């Protein structure tokens, strides 16, 4: 409580003279500083123009510091007429260090809400359109990115709430008041929960003629992956090849079944006397198949991705489906088992039947 001038004077008279200096210091702290908490963002300004030249996050975790999980997963009351094409609940878990939701406004413009763990000294790009705003008790950083023509490409606001760094990115030129109105739609009382779902095999891509002729073709017309948000409890039970393939020796293996980040995996590498390699991957999450550059293996080419015949969907003896991809350089198979996405890649020539038989040895 702030003291009146009269009370301060009585206090100073009552204390011994030896404590006058200390008492005066306390009073200055109470009157001038009042112990106000440090603002989350350190705003760097040009000393001559006072223009903001950069922003640094000065609260949060140090690099390498242990994260307290689960990270709070706050609600957001989207405006009427908005849709929610990307729901972070479908990918979140108790290990998540961040959540990303995509919304589409009434004009089909994308708005992204991100919540993540804050780290000290995180830098934000300087911008000619950068402002510091006090929104109630919340320090807000507002900025806009420009495209090559100098037009606003996107508008962003950043702020910190308790142990989370939050941001809203609007793919449009949006004034400050409208961005603050969106910030005010956060619901910190409603804590969202992950929405778990089993893994399934998926083929996705751009299939329309117009999309085949645009720059999106660079992403590949098709890609093959597992999809879902399986719940994994540490320690994870990850299958492996019951024994090395005939003629092969295990040359390296690494795994993590008690991951603090939730990235559970097991990877094994086998080689024979001719130098042929078999690589086994198992991950406790949804993953893409045949897209990793891991010498001597490489990702599928764009030409193969554009050709639906390059990957075949097969049925293993136990009824499970799998993807098989064979060309002159590699033979590989990908499938799912419970909460695991699995893959075997071989430099040695193999038939579809041989790949299936090898996959069925994984226990």
N, C-alpha and C positions, 0 to 999 in steps of 0.2 A: 504494500500500500504506500502511495506517495505521501510524504509528510508535509504538513504546512510549515510556513516560515517560522511561526511562533513555536511550534513543537521542536523544530530544528534548533532554535536558539536556546531553549530550555535544556535540551539534550547536551549541547556544547558546554553550557555552564556547569552541568552536573558532573561531567566526567573529569578525572584528574588531568592536570595540565600535560602530563607525559603522554596522554592518549589523544591529545587534540589533533595531532597530525594524522593519526590513523583514522580517527572519527571523520575528519574532513574528507579523507580519501573515500571512505564508505559512502558518505553523503553524495559526493560527486558521482560515484558509480550508480547510486540509486536514482539521482536526478537526471544525469546525462545519459548513462548507458542503460540502466535498468535491466542489465543482463539479457538483452534481446538476443535470440538465437541467430546463429550465422545463416545468411541466405544460402540456398542451395547452389546458385550460380554466381560465379565471379565474373563480372562484366568488365571487359577491358575497353578503355576508351582512349581516343586520341586526345592528348593534353591540350592541344590548341583548338581543335574543332569540337571536342566532346563527342565526336561520332564514335559509335561502337565499332570496334575493330575485331572483336572476338569474344567468345564466351567459353568459360571452363566450368565444369561441374566440380564443386569443392566439397560435396558431401557424398557419402556412399562407401562402398567397399574399396579396400586397397587391392591391387592386383595380387591374386593368389589367396586372398582371404576367403575363408569358408562361407558359402552361401547358406542362409537360413531358409530351409524349404518346409512347406511349399510356399512359393512366392504368391502373395495375395493376388487374386484374380477378380478385379472389380467389374461391376456392371456398368452398362451404358444405355441410356434411354434414347434410342435413335429417333429422329424426327419422323412424323407421320409421312408415309409414302416412300420411305427408304426401304431397300432390300438388304439382305445380309448374305451375300454369296460366299463369303469365306468366314466361317465361324471358328474362332480359336478353340472353342470347347472340344471340337472334333480332333484336335491334335495335341491338346494339353495333357500333361501328366503331373504326378507329384514331384517330378524331377525338373520340370520346366523352369528355365531362367528367363522366359519371356513369352508373351502372348501377342498374336497379331490378328486383328479382325479387319476385314474389308467390307465396306458398305457401298451401296450405289444410291446416289440421291435421285430425285425425281427427274433429273436430266441425264441419268445414267453415267454420272461422273463419279469416279472412285474416291472414297474417303477412307483412310487407313487409321485405325486406332492401335497403337503399340504400347504395351506395358512390359517393362523389363527391369532387371537388376541394375541399379546405378553403380558406376565405378568412378572413383575420384579421378580427376584430371581428364575425363572424357572431353574431347574438344568438339566444338561445333564450328562449321565453316563461317568465316566472316562474310558479311553481306551488306550491300548498300541499302537493303530493305530489312534491316534487323532492328528490333525494338525490345526494350525491357518494360514490362507492364506489371503493375501491382493489381491483382484481381482479388479483392478481399485480403485474406492473409496469405495468398499464394503468389509467389514470384513467377511470372510467365515470360518466356522468351518467344517472340513472334518474328518470323522471318519468311522471306519469299525468294525462291530460286527463279532465275531468268533463263530463257532459252537463247539460242544463237541470234535470234532477231531482237532480243531485248524485251520480249514479252514475258509476263509472269507464267511460269510453267506449273508451279505448285506453291501452296501456302502451308506453313507449319507453325504449330505452337508446341513448346516443351514446358513441362513443369514436373515438380517432385511432390509426391504424396507419401508420407511415411517412408517405407523402404522400397518404393518403386519410382522409376523414371518413366513418365508417360509422355506421349506425343500424339497429335492428330495431324495428319497430312492430307490436304485437300488438293486434288489435281485441277486447280483452278485459281483464278485471282479472287481472293476472298478478303474482305475488310476485317479489321481487328475485332469489331463488335460481334460479327457473325462467328468468328473463331472462338471468342470467349463464351458465346452462347452455347456452342457445342461443348466446351470444357465444362460448363455448368450442368451439362446433362450426365456427367459421371455420377454413378451411384456407388459410393464407398461403403454403404451399409449392406449391399447385396454382394456376397462373395460367390462367384460362379464356380462350378465344378467341372472337371473333365468329363467328356462324353466318350466312354470307351466303346469300341466296336471290334469285331473279329477281322482278321486279315482276309483279303480276297485278291485274286489275280486280276489285273486290269490291263487293257490296251487302250491308250488314249492318243489323241492327235487332232490335227486340223484336216477335215475331210472335205470341205466345200471347195468348189473350183476357184472361187475368189481368194480363199485363204491359201490355196496352192500357188498362187501367183504373187503373193505378197512377201515382205521380208520375214514374215513369221516362219517361212519354210526353213530358215536357218536352225530352228529348234527341232526340226525333224517332223515328218508327217505323222509318224507313229512313235510311241515309246511304250516300253513294257515295264510294268512295275507291280508291286504289291500295294494295296491300299487298305487303310483301317487304322485304328488307334488301340492296339491291344494293351491290356493292363499287365505289366510285368512286375513281380515282386522280387526284390533282391533277397538272397542270391538267385540269379536267373539260372534256369536249367536249360543249357544250350546243347543240342546234339552235336555229334562229331562223326567222322568216318570211323567205323568200328575197328578197322585195321588199314594199314597203307595199301593202296591198290597194288595188284600183283606186279612185281618188277620195279616198284617205286620205293624210295626211302624218304621218311619225314626229314626235311632240312630246316624248317623253321615253323614256329607256332607261337601265337600270342592270343590272349583272351582277357576279358574283364567281365566277371559275372556279378560283381558287387559295385558297379559303377556309381559314383556320387553324382554323375551327370545324367544317369539313365541310359547311357549309350552302352548297352550290353552286346558283346560280340565275341566270336571265336573265329580265328583265321589260321589255316594250316597250309603249308606248301610242301609239295612232294616232287622229287626228281628221279629220273632213271639214268642208267649209264649212258644213254644216247643224248642226254641233256634235255629231254622232253620234260615239261612241267605240268603239274596238276595243282590248281589252286582251289581251296575250299573256303567259302565264306558263310558265316551264320550271324545274323543280326536280329536282335530282339525288337524289331520295329518295321515299319513300312520302308521299302527301299526300291530303287530302280534297278533293273537288270541290264547287264551287258554294257554298262556305260562308264566303267572305271578304267582309267589308264594305269595299269600296274604291271610294269615290264615283267615278262615279254608280251603281256596282253594289252590291248587297246580297246577303246570304246567302239561301238558299232559306227559305221560310216553313215553320213547323211543319205547316201544312195540306198543303203540297206534299210534305213529307217523309213524311207519313202516307199519301200516295196513290202506290202503285207506278206508276201510269200517268203520273205527272208527269215521269219520266225514262225515256227510251227507249234500249235498247241497240242500236247499229247496227254494221254492218260496212263498213269503208272499202274502197276499190278494191284495196288491197294485202293485204286479208284481216284486218287488225287490227280489234279491237273498240273501240268508243268509247261514251261516254255522251252523250246529247243532251238538253238541257233548254230548252224554249221556252215563254215566257208572254208577256203583253202588254208587259212591261217589258224583257225580256232574251232573247237567244238565245245559248246557250253549249254548248260541246263539250269533253269531257275524254277523254284517252287516255294511253297509255304508249308509250315508245320506248326500248328498252334499259334503262338505269338512270334514265331521266327520266320524270317525271310532267308532262304538258303540259295546258294549258287555254287556250281562247280564249273571251272574253266580249264580246258586242256589244250596244249599245243600239239599233242599227238593226235593223228587222225582217229576219229571215233564215229561210229554210226549212232543213229538215234537209239537203237536198242541197247548199245553198250553204255551210252550216257544214262539211260533210265536204270539199267542194272547197277551202275555205280552210285546213282543217287539213292537207290533203295538200300544201300549198305550204310547209309547215315542213320545212326540211332542215338 
